[in-house]
Amino acid sequence: MSTEFDYQINRKGTASQKWEKYSDSDILPMWVADTDFMSPPAVIKALHERIDHGVFGYTNVPAELNELVIQRMQNFYDWEVNSNDIVWLPGLVCGLNLACRSLGESGDTVLTPKPIYPPFMSAPRLSDREVCTLPMQDIDGRKIIDFDALENALTDRTRLLLFCNPHNPGGTVYRKEELKRLAEIIIKHDLYICSDEIHCDLILEQGLQHTPIASLSPEIAARTITLMAPSKTFNIAGLGCSFAIIGNPELRKKFINTKKGVVPDVNLLGYTAAIAAYQEGEAWNQQQLDYLRANRDYLQKEINQIPGLKLTPIEATYLAWIDVSGAKLTNPAHFFEQAGIGMSPGRDFGDNNYMRLNFGCTRSTLEEAVRRIKRALVNELPA
């Protein structure tokens, strides 16, 4: 039975970052993390109504939106936050950069696990900080931070850990026990943590639950900048609406002061979309999750039947972290582009043995991608 997620929307000619990259080639764009699904009807309706109003002036943060975030944190995670804790941002990446610049001083060290979303490695350098990457452990196909390596990497100049849960690109959902251990290390060594939790609404594995690390205790909350957004979940990244939750008033003041005069406010359509998404989008997201689970299961089965490729279970996100090391490719990204699939190169995340594939697309698109991958590896295209 077809669903609204099977409907192929033509994104060509819309200045889509994802689709314009290969606009002159027969290459399926399966790289940057936005989906090809139309946003929830409630979001589209709210945007139409706001546009019909016809005035697009400077806009304050709607009190209604803060209340929705507060309710969401309470209902989903039993986490009590208040309106003062919330700082709205036009994107999550700027939140990573603000965190780096708000803590410590030039020359201090920022830790980040690797492989990781590329801005985790660039944000410290752009903030005149040293970046120290940490290995990740592979436990039953789950990539988690190596806690021993974390403690061994600490110096008297270490101030901040950039953390990602659910993990991008590995798709790991950290368990509460793992987060408690991480929190103990942060508190013990007088560190701070910036936790990117943008994929928290995209838990695919049944029975798993996202836990914000800041929700564990007041002690870790006082050391945490939590970054979230409706953008990945409801496919509204182009509207630029994200937020930080910072319970520590002193830390929040530093973060806001660093932001002033440099980072613009969220635009009014971003606020409008976020309100509608959080107010009326949950049933839609449950349908999306069912579709993504089916895509994930199909992809994992097919990829693991292709010689040279391996895909371990994906607990969250719509991003597949495919091990291509067995194919012994000199330049994996080029090889797969030649085959007609544009994925994110693993080297950008810190591991050239992998490629990241976005399966937030129609099943027909995914099936065509699998056909092209199979054809390329069976025919042994020049690497």
LOKOL-655727 format. One record per residue (C-alpha): x, y, z; residue in three letters. Coordinates in nm, 2 decimals, m for minus. Layout:
[[X; Y; Z]; "ALA"] ...
//
This chain:
[[0.00; 0.00; 0.00]; "MET"] [[0.14; 0.34; m0.10]; "SER"] [[0.16; 0.63; 0.14]; "THR"] [[0.23; 1.00; 0.12]; "GLU"] [[0.59; 0.92; 0.17]; "PHE"] [[0.60; 0.72; m0.16]; "ASP"] [[0.51; 1.04; m0.35]; "TYR"] [[0.81; 1.16; m0.55]; "GLN"] [[0.84; 1.54; m0.52]; "ILE"] [[1.04; 1.70; m0.79]; "ASN"] [[1.30; 1.91; m0.61]; "ARG"] [[1.50; 2.00; m0.92]; "LYS"] [[1.50; 2.37; m1.00]; "GLY"] [[1.42; 2.47; m0.64]; "THR"] [[1.78; 2.56; m0.54]; "ALA"] [[1.78; 2.26; m0.32]; "SER"] [[2.13; 2.21; m0.19]; "GLN"] [[2.08; 1.84; m0.20]; "LYS"] [[1.95; 1.81; m0.56]; "TRP"] [[2.15; 2.10; m0.72]; "GLU"] [[2.48; 1.93; m0.64]; "LYS"] [[2.41; 1.68; m0.92]; "TYR"] [[2.17; 1.88; m1.13]; "SER"] [[2.38; 1.82; m1.45]; "ASP"] [[2.43; 1.44; m1.39]; "SER"] [[2.24; 1.12; m1.36]; "ASP"] [[2.34; 1.09; m0.99]; "ILE"] [[2.09; 1.02; m0.71]; "LEU"] [[2.16; 1.27; m0.43]; "PRO"] [[2.17; 1.08; m0.11]; "MET"] [[2.41; 1.29; 0.09]; "TRP"] [[2.31; 1.59; 0.29]; "VAL"] [[2.07; 1.51; 0.58]; "ALA"] [[1.73; 1.64; 0.47]; "ASP"] [[1.45; 1.41; 0.35]; "THR"] [[1.26; 1.42; 0.02]; "ASP"] [[0.93; 1.40; 0.21]; "PHE"] [[0.68; 1.69; 0.21]; "MET"] [[0.65; 1.85; 0.55]; "SER"] [[0.34; 1.77; 0.76]; "PRO"] [[0.02; 1.92; 0.64]; "PRO"] [[m0.02; 2.11; 0.96]; "ALA"] [[0.31; 2.29; 0.90]; "VAL"] [[0.22; 2.37; 0.54]; "ILE"] [[m0.12; 2.51; 0.65]; "LYS"] [[0.03; 2.72; 0.92]; "ALA"] [[0.29; 2.87; 0.68]; "LEU"] [[0.01; 2.95; 0.43]; "HIS"] [[m0.19; 3.13; 0.70]; "GLU"] [[0.11; 3.33; 0.82]; "ARG"] [[0.20; 3.43; 0.46]; "ILE"] [[m0.16; 3.54; 0.40]; "ASP"] [[m0.12; 3.78; 0.69]; "HIS"] [[0.12; 3.96; 0.46]; "GLY"] [[0.35; 4.13; 0.71]; "VAL"] [[0.69; 3.99; 0.78]; "PHE"] [[0.85; 4.23; 1.03]; "GLY"] [[1.09; 4.17; 1.31]; "TYR"] [[0.96; 3.89; 1.53]; "THR"] [[1.00; 3.80; 1.90]; "ASN"] [[1.02; 3.44; 2.02]; "VAL"] [[0.65; 3.33; 2.05]; "PRO"] [[0.57; 3.25; 2.41]; "ALA"] [[0.36; 2.97; 2.28]; "GLU"] [[0.66; 2.80; 2.12]; "LEU"] [[0.86; 2.81; 2.44]; "ASN"] [[0.57; 2.65; 2.62]; "GLU"] [[0.55; 2.37; 2.36]; "LEU"] [[0.92; 2.30; 2.41]; "VAL"] [[0.88; 2.29; 2.79]; "ILE"] [[0.58; 2.05; 2.75]; "GLN"] [[0.77; 1.84; 2.50]; "ARG"] [[1.07; 1.79; 2.73]; "MET"] [[0.84; 1.70; 3.02]; "GLN"] [[0.62; 1.46; 2.83]; "ASN"] [[0.89; 1.29; 2.62]; "PHE"] [[1.18; 1.28; 2.87]; "TYR"] [[1.04; 1.37; 3.21]; "ASP"] [[1.28; 1.67; 3.20]; "TRP"] [[1.18; 1.99; 3.36]; "GLU"] [[1.31; 2.30; 3.18]; "VAL"] [[1.18; 2.66; 3.19]; "ASN"] [[1.14; 2.93; 2.94]; "SER"] [[1.46; 3.11; 3.05]; "ASN"] [[1.66; 2.80; 2.97]; "ASP"] [[1.58; 2.81; 2.60]; "ILE"] [[1.79; 3.01; 2.35]; "VAL"] [[1.66; 3.01; 1.99]; "TRP"] [[1.91; 2.98; 1.71]; "LEU"] [[1.89; 2.99; 1.32]; "PRO"] [[2.07; 2.65; 1.30]; "GLY"] [[2.24; 2.38; 1.51]; "LEU"] [[2.59; 2.42; 1.36]; "VAL"] [[2.61; 2.78; 1.49]; "CYS"] [[2.52; 2.63; 1.84]; "GLY"] [[2.83; 2.41; 1.82]; "LEU"] [[3.05; 2.71; 1.73]; "ASN"] [[2.89; 2.92; 2.01]; "LEU"] [[2.96; 2.65; 2.26]; "ALA"] [[3.32; 2.64; 2.17]; "CYS"] [[3.36; 3.01; 2.19]; "ARG"] [[3.16; 3.04; 2.51]; "SER"] [[3.39; 2.81; 2.72]; "LEU"] [[3.76; 2.85; 2.79]; "GLY"] [[3.99; 3.06; 2.59]; "GLU"] [[4.22; 3.05; 2.28]; "SER"] [[4.43; 2.74; 2.27]; "GLY"] [[4.21; 2.53; 2.50]; "ASP"] [[4.12; 2.18; 2.39]; "THR"] [[3.78; 2.06; 2.27]; "VAL"] [[3.72; 1.69; 2.26]; "LEU"] [[3.50; 1.51; 2.00]; "THR"] [[3.45; 1.15; 1.91]; "PRO"] [[3.53; 1.03; 1.56]; "LYS"] [[3.38; 0.95; 1.32]; "PRO"] [[3.15; 1.24; 1.36]; "ILE"] [[2.94; 1.50; 1.18]; "TYR"] [[3.21; 1.73; 1.02]; "PRO"] [[3.12; 2.06; 1.20]; "PRO"] [[3.22; 1.89; 1.53]; "PHE"] [[3.58; 1.89; 1.40]; "MET"] [[3.57; 2.24; 1.23]; "SER"] [[3.39; 2.43; 1.51]; "ALA"] [[3.68; 2.41; 1.76]; "PRO"] [[3.94; 2.52; 1.50]; "ARG"] [[3.71; 2.81; 1.39]; "LEU"] [[3.70; 2.92; 1.75]; "SER"] [[4.08; 2.91; 1.79]; "ASP"] [[4.06; 2.60; 2.00]; "ARG"] [[4.26; 2.28; 1.96]; "GLU"] [[4.05; 1.98; 1.86]; "VAL"] [[4.13; 1.63; 2.00]; "CYS"] [[3.94; 1.34; 1.84]; "THR"] [[3.85; 1.03; 2.04]; "LEU"] [[3.81; 0.68; 1.91]; "PRO"] [[3.47; 0.51; 1.92]; "MET"] [[3.41; 0.16; 2.04]; "GLN"] [[3.22; m0.09; 1.82]; "ASP"] [[3.00; m0.29; 2.05]; "ILE"] [[2.77; m0.53; 1.88]; "ASP"] [[2.75; m0.30; 1.58]; "GLY"] [[2.69; 0.01; 1.80]; "ARG"] [[2.94; 0.29; 1.79]; "LYS"] [[2.98; 0.45; 2.13]; "ILE"] [[3.24; 0.68; 2.27]; "ILE"] [[3.55; 0.52; 2.43]; "ASP"] [[3.52; 0.63; 2.79]; "PHE"] [[3.87; 0.52; 2.88]; "ASP"] [[4.02; 0.71; 2.59]; "ALA"] [[3.82; 1.01; 2.69]; "LEU"] [[3.97; 1.02; 3.04]; "GLU"] [[4.32; 0.95; 2.90]; "ASN"] [[4.29; 1.24; 2.66]; "ALA"] [[4.22; 1.50; 2.93]; "LEU"] [[4.47; 1.77; 3.00]; "THR"] [[4.46; 2.09; 3.21]; "ASP"] [[4.35; 2.27; 2.89]; "ARG"] [[4.05; 2.05; 2.82]; "THR"] [[3.72; 2.24; 2.87]; "ARG"] [[3.46; 2.09; 2.65]; "LEU"] [[3.33; 1.77; 2.49]; "LEU"] [[3.12; 1.79; 2.18]; "LEU"] [[2.88; 1.49; 2.19]; "PHE"] [[2.62; 1.36; 1.95]; "CYS"] [[2.32; 1.15; 2.06]; "ASN"] [[2.17; 0.99; 1.86]; "PRO"] [[2.51; 0.96; 1.69]; "HIS"] [[2.56; 1.10; 1.34]; "ASN"] [[2.68; 0.91; 1.14]; "PRO"] [[2.66; 0.58; 1.33]; "GLY"] [[2.29; 0.60; 1.43]; "GLY"] [[2.36; 0.49; 1.79]; "THR"] [[2.11; 0.57; 2.06]; "VAL"] [[2.30; 0.59; 2.39]; "TYR"] [[2.16; 0.40; 2.68]; "ARG"] [[2.09; 0.56; 3.01]; "LYS"] [[2.37; 0.37; 3.18]; "GLU"] [[2.62; 0.49; 2.91]; "GLU"] [[2.51; 0.85; 2.96]; "LEU"] [[2.54; 0.82; 3.34]; "LYS"] [[2.90; 0.70; 3.30]; "ARG"] [[2.97; 0.99; 3.06]; "LEU"] [[2.81; 1.24; 3.30]; "ALA"] [[3.03; 1.11; 3.59]; "GLU"] [[3.34; 1.17; 3.38]; "ILE"] [[3.23; 1.53; 3.29]; "ILE"] [[3.15; 1.61; 3.65]; "ILE"] [[3.46; 1.45; 3.80]; "LYS"] [[3.70; 1.64; 3.56]; "HIS"] [[3.52; 1.98; 3.58]; "ASP"] [[3.43; 1.97; 3.21]; "LEU"] [[3.13; 2.10; 3.00]; "TYR"] [[2.94; 1.91; 2.73]; "ILE"] [[2.76; 2.03; 2.43]; "CYS"] [[2.52; 1.76; 2.33]; "SER"] [[2.38; 1.76; 1.97]; "ASP"] [[2.04; 1.58; 2.00]; "GLU"] [[1.89; 1.70; 1.68]; "ILE"] [[1.79; 1.34; 1.57]; "HIS"] [[1.62; 1.26; 1.90]; "CYS"] [[1.27; 1.23; 1.74]; "ASP"] [[1.40; 0.98; 1.48]; "LEU"] [[1.44; 0.66; 1.69]; "ILE"] [[1.39; 0.37; 1.46]; "LEU"] [[1.46; 0.07; 1.69]; "GLU"] [[1.15; m0.03; 1.87]; "GLN"] [[1.18; m0.03; 2.24]; "GLY"] [[1.46; 0.23; 2.26]; "LEU"] [[1.41; 0.57; 2.42]; "GLN"] [[1.61; 0.89; 2.37]; "HIS"] [[1.75; 1.04; 2.70]; "THR"] [[1.89; 1.39; 2.70]; "PRO"] [[2.21; 1.37; 2.91]; "ILE"] [[2.11; 1.70; 3.09]; "ALA"] [[1.79; 1.53; 3.22]; "SER"] [[1.99; 1.28; 3.43]; "LEU"] [[2.07; 1.52; 3.72]; "SER"] [[2.10; 1.88; 3.82]; "PRO"] [[2.47; 1.84; 3.84]; "GLU"] [[2.52; 1.73; 3.47]; "ILE"] [[2.25; 1.98; 3.36]; "ALA"] [[2.46; 2.26; 3.50]; "ALA"] [[2.74; 2.15; 3.27]; "ARG"] [[2.54; 2.09; 2.95]; "THR"] [[2.44; 2.28; 2.64]; "ILE"] [[2.17; 2.07; 2.47]; "THR"] [[2.10; 2.14; 2.10]; "LEU"] [[1.77; 2.04; 1.95]; "MET"] [[1.55; 2.14; 1.65]; "ALA"] [[1.24; 2.03; 1.46]; "PRO"] [[1.43; 2.06; 1.14]; "SER"] [[1.54; 1.70; 1.07]; "LYS"] [[1.22; 1.55; 1.20]; "THR"] [[0.97; 1.76; 1.00]; "PHE"] [[1.20; 1.84; 0.71]; "ASN"] [[1.20; 2.22; 0.77]; "ILE"] [[1.58; 2.27; 0.78]; "ALA"] [[1.56; 2.54; 0.52]; "GLY"] [[1.35; 2.76; 0.76]; "LEU"] [[1.64; 2.78; 1.01]; "GLY"] [[1.49; 2.71; 1.35]; "CYS"] [[1.68; 2.54; 1.63]; "SER"] [[1.73; 2.59; 2.00]; "PHE"] [[1.97; 2.54; 2.29]; "ALA"] [[1.86; 2.44; 2.64]; "ILE"] [[2.11; 2.57; 2.90]; "ILE"] [[2.00; 2.54; 3.26]; "GLY"] [[2.31; 2.70; 3.41]; "ASN"] [[2.24; 3.08; 3.41]; "PRO"] [[2.61; 3.18; 3.40]; "GLU"] [[2.68; 2.95; 3.11]; "LEU"] [[2.37; 3.06; 2.93]; "ARG"] [[2.47; 3.43; 2.97]; "LYS"] [[2.81; 3.35; 2.82]; "LYS"] [[2.64; 3.17; 2.53]; "PHE"] [[2.40; 3.46; 2.47]; "ILE"] [[2.67; 3.72; 2.49]; "ASN"] [[2.88; 3.53; 2.24]; "THR"] [[2.58; 3.52; 2.01]; "LYS"] [[2.50; 3.89; 2.03]; "LYS"] [[2.57; 4.09; 1.71]; "GLY"] [[2.69; 3.79; 1.53]; "VAL"] [[2.41; 3.53; 1.51]; "VAL"] [[2.08; 3.65; 1.37]; "PRO"] [[1.74; 3.57; 1.52]; "ASP"] [[1.52; 3.29; 1.39]; "VAL"] [[1.29; 3.42; 1.11]; "ASN"] [[0.92; 3.43; 1.17]; "LEU"] [[0.84; 3.15; 0.93]; "LEU"] [[1.08; 2.92; 1.11]; "GLY"] [[0.89; 3.00; 1.44]; "TYR"] [[0.56; 2.94; 1.26]; "THR"] [[0.67; 2.60; 1.13]; "ALA"] [[0.81; 2.49; 1.46]; "ALA"] [[0.49; 2.57; 1.65]; "ILE"] [[0.28; 2.37; 1.40]; "ALA"] [[0.52; 2.08; 1.40]; "ALA"] [[0.54; 2.05; 1.78]; "TYR"] [[0.17; 2.11; 1.82]; "GLN"] [[0.02; 1.89; 1.55]; "GLU"] [[0.30; 1.69; 1.39]; "GLY"] [[0.35; 1.39; 1.61]; "GLU"] [[0.10; 1.15; 1.44]; "ALA"] [[0.27; 1.24; 1.11]; "TRP"] [[0.61; 1.17; 1.25]; "ASN"] [[0.50; 0.82; 1.37]; "GLN"] [[0.39; 0.74; 1.01]; "GLN"] [[0.73; 0.87; 0.89]; "GLN"] [[0.91; 0.65; 1.14]; "LEU"] [[0.72; 0.35; 1.01]; "ASP"] [[0.83; 0.43; 0.66]; "TYR"] [[1.19; 0.49; 0.76]; "LEU"] [[1.20; 0.17; 0.95]; "ARG"] [[1.09; m0.02; 0.64]; "ALA"] [[1.35; 0.16; 0.43]; "ASN"] [[1.62; 0.08; 0.69]; "ARG"] [[1.53; m0.29; 0.70]; "ASP"] [[1.53; m0.31; 0.32]; "TYR"] [[1.86; m0.13; 0.29]; "LEU"] [[2.03; m0.33; 0.56]; "GLN"] [[1.92; m0.66; 0.40]; "LYS"] [[2.03; m0.56; 0.05]; "GLU"] [[2.36; m0.40; 0.14]; "ILE"] [[2.47; m0.69; 0.35]; "ASN"] [[2.43; m0.92; 0.04]; "GLN"] [[2.66; m0.71; m0.17]; "ILE"] [[3.03; m0.83; m0.16]; "PRO"] [[3.26; m0.58; 0.00]; "GLY"] [[2.99; m0.38; 0.19]; "LEU"] [[2.86; m0.41; 0.54]; "LYS"] [[2.58; m0.22; 0.72]; "LEU"] [[2.53; m0.27; 1.10]; "THR"] [[2.20; m0.20; 1.27]; "PRO"] [[2.08; 0.16; 1.26]; "ILE"] [[1.90; 0.25; 1.58]; "GLU"] [[1.81; 0.61; 1.49]; "ALA"] [[1.83; 0.87; 1.21]; "THR"] [[1.77; 0.82; 0.84]; "TYR"] [[2.15; 0.79; 0.77]; "LEU"] [[2.32; 0.46; 0.69]; "ALA"] [[2.69; 0.44; 0.78]; "TRP"] [[2.81; 0.18; 0.52]; "ILE"] [[3.14; 0.00; 0.57]; "ASP"] [[3.30; m0.01; 0.22]; "VAL"] [[3.64; m0.13; 0.32]; "SER"] [[3.59; m0.48; 0.18]; "GLY"] [[3.54; m0.34; m0.17]; "ALA"] [[3.90; m0.20; m0.15]; "LYS"] [[3.82; 0.12; m0.33]; "LEU"] [[4.09; 0.39; m0.38]; "THR"] [[3.84; 0.67; m0.39]; "ASN"] [[3.50; 0.55; m0.26]; "PRO"] [[3.31; 0.88; m0.32]; "ALA"] [[3.42; 0.90; m0.68]; "HIS"] [[3.35; 0.53; m0.74]; "PHE"] [[2.99; 0.56; m0.62]; "PHE"] [[2.93; 0.89; m0.81]; "GLU"] [[3.05; 0.71; m1.12]; "GLN"] [[2.79; 0.45; m1.04]; "ALA"] [[2.52; 0.72; m1.01]; "GLY"] [[2.49; 0.75; m0.63]; "ILE"] [[2.59; 1.07; m0.45]; "GLY"] [[2.67; 0.98; m0.09]; "MET"] [[2.86; 1.17; 0.18]; "SER"] [[3.22; 1.06; 0.18]; "PRO"] [[3.33; 0.89; 0.50]; "GLY"] [[3.66; 1.08; 0.50]; "ARG"] [[3.46; 1.40; 0.58]; "ASP"] [[3.35; 1.23; 0.91]; "PHE"] [[3.70; 1.10; 0.98]; "GLY"] [[3.69; 0.75; 0.83]; "ASP"] [[3.75; 0.68; 0.46]; "ASN"] [[3.64; 0.32; 0.50]; "ASN"] [[3.28; 0.43; 0.51]; "TYR"] [[3.01; 0.61; 0.31]; "MET"] [[2.70; 0.78; 0.45]; "ARG"] [[2.38; 0.72; 0.26]; "LEU"] [[2.06; 0.92; 0.33]; "ASN"] [[1.76; 0.68; 0.31]; "PHE"] [[1.50; 0.95; 0.39]; "GLY"] [[1.36; 0.92; 0.04]; "CYS"] [[1.09; 0.72; m0.15]; "THR"] [[1.13; 0.35; m0.16]; "ARG"] [[1.16; 0.36; m0.54]; "SER"] [[1.45; 0.60; m0.51]; "THR"] [[1.62; 0.37; m0.25]; "LEU"] [[1.56; 0.06; m0.47]; "GLU"] [[1.72; 0.24; m0.77]; "GLU"] [[2.02; 0.33; m0.55]; "ALA"] [[2.06; m0.03; m0.45]; "VAL"] [[2.04; m0.14; m0.81]; "ARG"] [[2.32; 0.10; m0.90]; "ARG"] [[2.54; 0.00; m0.61]; "ILE"] [[2.50; m0.37; m0.70]; "LYS"] [[2.57; m0.31; m1.07]; "ARG"] [[2.88; m0.11; m0.99]; "ALA"] [[3.04; m0.36; m0.76]; "LEU"] [[2.94; m0.66; m0.97]; "VAL"] [[3.08; m0.50; m1.28]; "ASN"] [[3.38; m0.37; m1.09]; "GLU"] [[3.39; m0.02; m1.22]; "LEU"] [[3.73; 0.15; m1.21]; "PRO"] [[3.80; 0.27; m0.86]; "ALA"] 
//
